[in-house]
Amino acid sequence: MAEVLTRAAMPAGLRPATDDNFGGLPPAAQFVVGIVGGFGVVCVGVGLLHLNRHEAPLLLALMALSALASWARISLPLTHGGTSVSLSYIVNLGSTMLVGPWASAPVAALSGWS
């Protein structure tokens, strides 16, 4: 019986060449991704404007903690496969409760970027 491999399970040298980056998307999808990314940049900018001077050290500490926590993943065993959750979600939620939603937007953006 022949073994069937999905593209993700194939060794890197055997995978068919594809254009999996932004340039490989259709123009409409590139437009939507650009709009969503632009709104994200605006939200981070508004979040930085809502930052109080006395909250800056706390926010910088939360940003560092979120960047470090984004490397740690917890595997969740599900019935149809598995998924993972980053520990940075906990830091993002704590940041939202400590400094508010707008000021915690840079923390969430940094954890998503790292």
Secondary structure by P-SEA (a helix, b strand, c coil): cbbbbcccccccccccccccccccccaaaaaaaaaaaaaaaaaaaaaaaaccccaaaaaaaaaaaaaaaccbbbbbbccccbbbbbcaaaaaaaaaaacccccaaaaaaaaaac
